[in-house]
Each structure stands twice: as C-alpha cells, then as structure tokens.
Amino acid sequence: MPLHPRQFLLDLYASAVAAASAEKSLPPYLSPYLPRPAAGRTIVIGAGKGAAAMAQTLEQHWQGPLSGLVVTRYGHGADCRRIEVIEAAHPVPDEAGRGAAARMLHMVQGLQADDLVLCLISGGGSALLALPAEGISLADKQALNKALLHSGATIFEMNCVRKHLSAIKGGRLALACAPAQVVTLMISDIPGDDPGIIASGPTLADATTCADALAVLRKYAINVPPAVLQHLESGAGETPKPGDARLAGNTHHVIATAQQALQAAAATARAAGVTPYILSDDMEGEARDIALAHAAIARQVAVHGQPFQKPCVLISGGETTVTVRGSGRGGRNAEFLLALANALDGAEGVHAIACDTDGIDGSEDNAGAVYQPDSLARAQQHGLQPRAMLDNNDGYGFFSALDDLVVSGPTRTNVNDFRAILIL
C-alpha cells in the first residue's frame, strides 16, 4: 500500500499518546507493587492533566474501598464514582485549583500508620495544585507563573520556584499524610523523568533551596512581589530534604514516560515499512533552535543519505521553551514547526509533525500541527509571511491558515512534546 505521509505522521502521534495513557500504563503497577493496608483507609489524591483518567482507571481495577479527590485541567475530567474530580486552570492557576489543593491538604490530616494514600501525579500538577504559602497571595503566584512562562525558563527552573512558594508542593503534601504510607504513581512530563520535578513533587523530598529559587528569578529578571522576596530570603519556603525521616516509608513509581511513547511510535513506523530513529526523549532548549538542529539532520539525510538512509522517520521528545517576544498565537510545537518550515524551505520529500501529548499546545485548542513540503508555497498563495510570523510567535496563525493544525482534544495524559520528521 502507498504511504500517505500526513496520515502516517498522525498515526505515530496517536500511538505515542496511547502508550502513555493511564489505561495502558497504570494497571501493571497495581499489583504486586502497591501494598494493601492490613487495616485502615485507602485515600486517593492527585493532580495533573492525566489525574482524572488515572483515578478512573484505578477505580476500575482496585479491589476494596477507596475515596479521595484529584484535580485536573478544565476539559480533562473523567467519570469517577468514588473519587471526586475537580477541574481547574492551567497553566496559570485559579481559585478552583487553590480550593482543591486546600481541600486535599485537609483531607489527609489525621491519618494513621495503617492508612494508605495513593497519589496520582501527572504533568500540569504544579499549576493545578495552587496553594500559596502563608503570606503569599494567589495573585502573586499567578503573576509569577505568567512571567516564568514567557521568560524561556526551563521546567526545572519553573518548578524550583513553585516548590518554594507553595504550602503543598516539594514534599509538603507527603508530610501532611504522615504517618500514613504514601505511594505515588506518576506519568512523567519531565525530560529525564526526575520524579521530584514532576508536578513539583508534592510527595517527594526536594534537594533545591530557596536560594536556588531566587537565582532563577534573578536570572530571568522577573519582578518579584515583596511578600515573595521576603518569603524566599528568610528561608520560610524551605522544603523537606532527601533523607527526611518523615518520608522514609513512602515509595514512588514513574509509570509512563516519553521514551515509552517514542518507542510505541517507532513500532508503528516499522509496521508501515519505515525505519524509525529515536534521536532523544529529553530535548530541551528554545523551540526554534531545536528546529534548526532537526532541519539540518533532515537535510543531511535527504541529500546525502547520512547518518541514515531514507525512507526513515526521525522521532524525538522532551520539552522545548519559547521566549515570547511577539503577540501572535502559538505554543511551543507550532513554534518548532514554523521554524522548521523556514529552515527546510520546501525541501523535497520532508514531512513533519509536532504535537503535545496532552492534546493542548500551550494554551491553544490544538495539539500541534503538521508540515508538508508544499507548506511554504501554500503560505505564499495565502499571502502569509512565515519568517515574520515566526518573529511574532504566531505558529498557530500560520498553520491554521493552511488548515494544518492537529486538533485531538484533551488526551488526559502528558509525556510532553512529540516530534516526527518523515524523509522520503
């Protein structure tokens, strides 16, 4: 059968998302990894874009009573019978997220040693568990979140700041559960899959400090409200550190990763007769810089057959960043793809897709977009100026005009970006 490049790339993305779903990744961890308390209660808490789907899957497979509360992004909910699901804002937190975090913290107060807490964490939990530390307002956290999102800061840097301004992140939620045992199951959206960074590690010890958080804010010249500055400079925002005895009996498991998603996409490519090459599962950096590197490799393959022979597909994951300087509509995957389009300049036989595995590229309604060899020619027919649109961070506008956006809707999982470049 002839290969249809656009559908082939969409199939790779679908395979990647399916591999990272709660339905696929959570059941294998319910036994024998999870302990069952000899007596006491089983409480479920959690946060993230995949939290509701994780809770739903847990309900379907868990034998025995349980109750609890998880918070997810608006539109990412799922039908649960015993676990309450609250929806809140992402990436900038709102009052619904603050209220859910406060209720969750109250829910785990007074637990006993024979109680079990199951914590379901996925990407997006940092914004959704928005409970500011004492003396810091939600408005302060919202302003800092917006500034960090526009600064080009990495997810490691952003979550370092978030941990030290929170009453629940950076291990504080686990402290509130003590002496109950806490088992945390995580879908990772973090390059490298460091469990302490996923959703700012609400149930894990934190090795970073208030001084580290201050350094991030100074690095990006972010205006810091006086209350936040005082909180960090005084050390009041310090988090429980590795080796803290109060966290000693807790365990955690990363149940889905970007690498698993990329491997699933690679298997789909092989089944279609195309050789896949996974470049990396944890690429970081400015989206347009990562695009230039991908374009250079794609051209080398297309023209010289190095380092790979065509037909092949180059697959990568990770989380790029965008330093916002324009006023266009975007998202890091649209930004990547528009920069790639400019760099490839219509190179023959090269097709690409870039999408976020959560189905939402930044704060837009699309997961990402697809690029085709004729994209720039079609853009010219529409009177579009791709380089100017990239300067304006308007990847969404560019691909929308070409009808090349990928709109999947919320996937209820999140292992970050998925990129595939097909070279025929």
C-alpha positions as MATLAB code, in Angstrom:
seq = 'MPLHPRQFLLDLYASAVAAASAEKSLPPYLSPYLPRPAAGRTIVIGAGKGAAAMAQTLEQHWQGPLSGLVVTRYGHGADCRRIEVIEAAHPVPDEAGRGAAARMLHMVQGLQADDLVLCLISGGGSALLALPAEGISLADKQALNKALLHSGATIFEMNCVRKHLSAIKGGRLALACAPAQVVTLMISDIPGDDPGIIASGPTLADATTCADALAVLRKYAINVPPAVLQHLESGAGETPKPGDARLAGNTHHVIATAQQALQAAAATARAAGVTPYILSDDMEGEARDIALAHAAIARQVAVHGQPFQKPCVLISGGETTVTVRGSGRGGRNAEFLLALANALDGAEGVHAIACDTDGIDGSEDNAGAVYQPDSLARAQQHGLQPRAMLDNNDGYGFFSALDDLVVSGPTRTNVNDFRAILIL';
ca = [
       0.000    0.000    0.000;
       1.278    3.527   -0.764;
       2.363    5.597    2.221;
       0.263    8.688    2.936;
       2.689   10.968    4.801;
       0.167   13.076    6.704;
      -1.834   10.080    7.956;
       1.375    8.195    8.735;
       2.548   11.027   10.998;
      -0.866   11.302   12.676;
      -0.765    7.546   13.319;
       2.638    7.882   15.003;
       1.279   10.609   17.280;
      -1.779    8.503   18.152;
       0.458    5.543   19.040;
       2.616    7.725   21.280;
      -0.401    9.065   23.153;
      -1.968    5.629   23.589;
       1.253    4.231   25.074;
       1.243    6.954   27.732;
      -2.432    6.610   28.661;
      -3.491    5.696   32.183;
      -5.484    2.781   30.797;
      -2.297    1.314   29.342;
       0.282    2.257   31.967;
      -1.410    2.160   35.378;
      -2.855   -1.391   35.784;
       0.541   -3.168   35.751;
       1.534   -1.166   38.842;
      -1.486   -2.054   40.956;
      -0.052   -5.476   41.784;
       2.371   -6.524   43.147;
       3.922   -3.081   43.656;
       1.214   -1.498   45.771;
       0.851   -2.540   49.408;
      -2.578   -3.199   50.817;
      -3.075   -1.918   54.339;
      -3.899   -4.545   56.910;
      -6.446   -2.127   58.316;
      -7.375    1.494   57.868;
      -8.460    3.603   54.957;
      -7.278    3.989   51.379;
      -7.281    7.639   50.311;
      -6.665    8.744   46.718;
      -5.275   12.192   45.955;
      -3.701   13.565   42.823;
      -3.176   16.346   40.335;
      -2.325   16.814   36.678;
      -3.725   16.634   33.190;
      -3.884   12.853   33.496;
      -5.125   12.715   37.100;
      -8.797   12.127   36.306;
      -8.039    9.350   33.807;
      -5.678    7.780   36.347;
      -8.387    7.938   39.018;
     -10.936    6.396   36.669;
      -8.566    3.552   35.778;
      -7.731    2.990   39.429;
     -11.428    2.709   40.302;
     -11.926    0.121   37.565;
      -9.107   -2.106   38.833;
      -8.911   -1.538   42.596;
     -10.401   -4.233   44.792;
     -11.671   -2.730   48.011;
     -12.981    0.584   49.336;
     -11.365    3.891   48.494;
     -12.246    7.580   48.391;
     -10.482   10.785   47.592;
     -10.022   13.831   45.409;
      -7.990   14.695   42.295;
      -7.698   17.957   40.378;
      -7.212   18.210   36.617;
      -7.304   20.835   33.901;
     -10.613   22.145   32.591;
     -11.893   19.738   29.968;
      -9.646   16.870   31.126;
     -12.076   15.277   33.574;
     -13.347   11.695   33.633;
     -16.338    9.931   35.167;
     -15.448    8.559   38.598;
     -17.803    7.070   41.171;
     -15.761    7.115   44.360;
     -13.038    9.682   43.704;
     -14.109   13.305   43.311;
     -12.725   15.121   40.259;
     -12.281   18.897   40.304;
     -11.283   20.885   37.213;
      -9.118   23.995   37.425;
      -6.987   26.307   35.292;
      -3.669   25.555   33.625;
      -1.011   26.886   33.024;
      -1.901   29.904   35.158;
      -3.604   28.760   38.391;
      -7.019   29.927   39.526;
      -9.226   29.866   42.618;
     -10.632   26.431   41.751;
      -7.134   24.949   41.884;
      -6.370   26.761   45.132;
      -9.559   25.462   46.710;
      -8.925   21.891   45.548;
      -5.387   21.940   46.951;
      -6.638   23.252   50.306;
      -9.296   20.521   50.470;
      -6.738   17.858   49.570;
      -4.366   19.007   52.290;
      -7.212   18.970   54.824;
      -8.359   15.523   53.662;
      -5.088   13.836   54.647;
      -4.810   15.403   58.075;
      -5.005   12.963   60.990;
      -4.306    9.763   59.065;
      -2.888    6.766   60.923;
       0.005    4.407   60.282;
      -2.307    1.699   58.911;
      -3.855    4.052   56.334;
      -2.664    4.122   52.720;
      -2.509    7.181   50.476;
      -2.359    6.646   46.719;
      -1.133    9.797   44.991;
      -1.759   10.072   41.227;
       0.509   12.663   39.630;
       0.993   13.816   36.052;
       2.241   16.861   34.210;
       0.347   20.065   34.876;
       0.032   19.369   38.583;
       2.178   22.369   39.508;
      -0.381   24.881   38.261;
      -3.357   22.796   39.371;
      -2.155   22.385   42.980;
      -2.065   26.121   43.582;
      -1.936   26.598   47.348;
       0.347   29.553   48.111;
       2.464   29.542   51.244;
       1.345   31.720   54.136;
       1.722   35.396   53.349;
       1.720   34.906   49.570;
      -1.416   35.645   47.560;
      -2.820   33.692   44.650;
      -2.427   36.869   42.587;
       1.315   36.860   43.374;
       1.620   33.265   42.174;
      -0.414   33.961   39.038;
       1.812   36.904   38.116;
       4.986   34.884   38.674;
       3.620   31.942   36.678;
       2.862   34.200   33.720;
       6.291   35.803   33.895;
       8.080   32.448   34.080;
       6.054   31.040   31.176;
       7.081   33.973   28.984;
      10.699   34.082   30.145;
      12.042   30.960   28.448;
      12.792   29.320   31.812;
      13.052   25.521   31.787;
      10.536   23.319   33.566;
      13.223   22.525   36.161;
      13.668   26.221   36.901;
       9.952   26.992   36.996;
       9.187   24.104   39.335;
      12.058   25.070   41.624;
      10.391   28.445   42.146;
       6.938   26.906   42.520;
       8.081   24.471   45.225;
       9.388   27.230   47.460;
       6.256   29.374   47.232;
       3.801   26.572   47.986;
       2.101   25.100   51.028;
       1.698   21.727   49.298;
       4.465   21.136   46.719;
       8.039   19.996   47.257;
       7.131   17.151   49.626;
       4.781   19.095   51.884;
       1.733   17.051   50.873;
       3.521   13.863   51.978;
       4.382   15.458   55.319;
       0.688   16.179   55.848;
      -0.117   12.493   55.217;
       2.296   11.172   57.859;
       2.323    8.655   59.488;
       0.265    7.003   56.716;
       2.235    5.361   53.928;
       2.195    7.274   50.635;
       2.586    5.512   47.272;
       2.920    7.915   44.344;
       2.255    6.863   40.745;
       3.480    9.330   38.118;
       3.116    9.974   34.414;
       6.250   11.943   33.591;
       6.303   15.130   31.529;
       9.844   15.929   32.656;
      12.919   15.479   30.453;
      14.960   12.821   32.217;
      11.924   11.698   34.264;
      13.177   13.047   37.611;
      10.228   12.159   39.889;
      10.925   15.087   42.205;
      10.272   17.556   39.377;
       7.009   16.082   38.049;
       4.218   18.443   39.176;
       6.799   19.990   41.544;
       6.998   16.793   43.590;
       4.209   17.252   46.172;
       5.011   13.920   47.835;
       8.788   13.724   47.300;
      11.745   15.274   49.080;
      13.342   18.266   47.386;
      17.061   18.924   47.045;
      16.683   22.528   45.813;
      16.653   25.554   48.105;
      15.134   28.993   48.472;
      18.449   30.388   47.257;
      18.055   28.343   44.058;
      14.572   29.765   43.521;
      15.866   33.318   43.999;
      18.641   32.646   41.496;
      16.081   31.601   38.869;
      14.018   34.748   39.369;
      17.132   36.922   39.113;
      18.411   35.060   36.048;
      15.286   35.982   34.085;
      14.945   39.453   35.632;
      11.448   38.693   36.905;
       9.743   41.314   39.007;
       9.260   39.708   42.428;
       6.454   40.889   44.773;
       7.755   41.994   48.203;
       5.966   39.155   50.029;
       7.574   36.576   47.753;
      11.024   38.110   48.140;
      10.729   38.123   51.926;
       9.477   34.529   51.940;
      12.437   33.278   49.938;
      15.138   35.425   51.539;
      14.036   34.435   55.042;
      14.154   30.715   54.223;
      10.495   30.312   55.202;
       9.882   28.488   51.915;
      12.388   25.714   52.564;
      11.253   22.213   51.611;
      11.831   18.782   53.240;
      15.147   17.398   52.017;
      16.283   13.925   50.935;
      16.780   11.722   53.966;
      13.917   13.299   55.930;
      12.760   10.536   58.292;
       9.119   11.574   57.933;
       9.189   10.439   54.283;
      11.174    7.246   54.829;
       8.340    4.726   54.346;
       6.976    6.226   51.141;
       7.503    4.875   47.639;
       7.025    6.157   44.103;
       6.848    4.728   40.580;
       7.077    6.507   37.230;
       4.550    4.531   35.192;
       4.682    6.307   31.810;
       7.454    8.250   30.101;
       8.296    9.991   26.864;
      10.645    7.140   25.950;
       7.784    4.640   26.119;
       5.695    6.881   23.865;
       8.525    7.266   21.349;
       9.120    3.515   21.287;
       5.431    2.921   20.559;
       5.569    5.399   17.668;
       8.706    3.689   16.379;
       6.908    0.339   16.379;
       4.062    1.854   14.343;
       6.593    3.222   11.839;
       8.258   -0.181   11.419;
       4.871   -1.795   10.824;
       4.335    0.692    7.983;
       7.700   -0.175    6.446;
       9.557    2.982    7.517;
      12.743    2.747    9.593;
      12.489    4.882   12.762;
      15.362    6.597   14.558;
      14.750    7.964   18.054;
      17.022   10.980   18.447;
      16.264   11.753   22.095;
      13.463   11.600   24.638;
      14.583   14.680   26.591;
      15.447   17.519   24.225;
      15.340   20.956   25.805;
      16.022   24.469   24.594;
      14.358   27.164   22.534;
      11.852   25.599   20.143;
      13.263   27.415   17.132;
      16.837   26.334   17.986;
      15.773   22.700   18.324;
      14.020   23.083   14.962;
      17.222   24.257   13.282;
      19.080   21.189   14.539;
      16.315   18.845   13.345;
      16.228   20.565    9.947;
      19.981   20.177    9.496;
      19.788   16.434   10.186;
      16.784   16.029    7.880;
      18.579   17.802    5.018;
      21.683   15.641    5.505;
      19.556   12.506    5.283;
      17.576   13.781    2.295;
      20.601   14.938    0.278;
      23.461   12.666    1.350;
      21.858    9.633    2.983;
      23.742   10.380    6.201;
      23.622    9.410    9.003;
      20.535    7.424    7.933;
      19.187    6.115    4.654;
      15.759    7.222    3.506;
      12.931    6.405    3.776;
      13.114    6.943    7.507;
      11.486    8.914   10.284;
      13.324   10.904   12.964;
      11.484   10.861   16.291;
      12.137   12.982   19.372;
      10.561   14.109   22.619;
      11.282   16.422   25.531;
      10.078   19.911   26.346;
      11.173   22.951   24.402;
      10.676   26.516   25.577;
       9.598   29.716   23.861;
      10.797   33.159   24.829;
       7.740   35.190   23.858;
       8.623   38.428   22.078;
       5.654   38.781   19.739;
       1.887   38.988   20.114;
       0.822   36.061   17.925;
      -0.885   32.845   18.915;
       1.434   29.959   19.388;
       2.561   27.117   21.529;
       5.973   25.505   21.561;
       5.093   22.829   18.985;
       3.685   25.306   16.475;
       6.760   27.462   17.079;
       9.045   24.475   16.444;
       7.238   23.515   13.263;
       7.167   27.038   11.826;
      10.902   27.408   12.499;
      11.419   24.009   10.866;
       9.413   25.102    7.828;
      11.553   28.206    7.410;
      14.759   26.198    7.750;
      13.729   23.443    5.325;
      12.443   25.955    2.777;
      10.349   23.403    0.913;
      12.937   20.602    0.861;
      11.564   17.799   -1.273;
      10.263   14.682    0.464;
      10.368   16.002    4.019;
       7.181   15.950    6.131;
       6.843   16.597    9.872;
       4.529   16.687   12.860;
       4.965   18.331   16.255;
       2.316   17.914   18.946;
       1.980   17.949   22.701;
       0.911   14.551   24.026;
      -1.670   16.206   26.301;
      -3.551   17.422   23.223;
      -3.041   21.097   24.077;
      -0.163   23.108   22.609;
       0.459   25.710   25.295;
      -2.890   27.322   25.948;
      -4.404   26.884   22.486;
      -7.100   24.464   21.275;
      -4.774   22.383   19.105;
      -2.274   19.677   19.941;
       0.184   20.949   17.343;
       0.439   20.893   13.567;
       1.816   19.110   10.511;
       4.308   20.408    7.948;
       4.447   19.328    4.305;
       6.950   20.090    1.529;
       4.460   22.484   -0.074;
       3.630   24.351    3.151;
       5.636   27.474    2.259;
       4.265   27.519   -1.308;
       0.703   27.321    0.005;
       1.523   30.010    2.569;
       2.651   32.316   -0.234;
      -0.667   31.770   -2.001;
      -2.419   32.881    1.183;
      -0.253   35.988    1.451;
       1.438   34.716    4.621;
       4.938   35.767    5.650;
       6.362   32.793    7.553;
       9.512   34.495    8.855;
       7.596   37.500   10.116;
       5.026   35.196   11.701;
       7.808   33.309   13.489;
       9.193   36.600   14.778;
       5.678   37.316   16.094;
       5.408   33.857   17.747;
       2.397   33.145   15.515;
       2.839   29.483   14.625;
      -0.826   28.841   15.368;
      -1.918   31.528   12.892;
       0.361   30.147   10.182;
      -0.780   26.528   10.358;
      -4.413   27.473   10.969;
      -4.455   29.387    7.691;
      -3.133   26.276    5.919;
      -5.664   24.018    7.668;
      -2.732   22.047    9.061;
      -3.441   22.244   12.789;
      -3.787   18.936   14.639;
      -6.819   19.103   16.933;
      -7.132   16.000   19.087;
      -8.849   17.413   22.146;
      -7.555   16.612   25.645;
      -5.818   13.234   25.746;
      -5.833   13.008   29.578;
      -2.165   12.128   29.706;
       1.056   14.094   29.300;
       4.578   12.967   28.446;
       5.407   16.249   26.726;
       6.282   17.007   23.132;
       6.181   14.513   20.280;
       8.038   15.289   17.066;
       8.472   13.151   13.949;
      10.171   14.075   10.669;
       9.473   11.730    7.745;
      12.066   11.740    4.953;
      11.072   10.002    1.717;
];
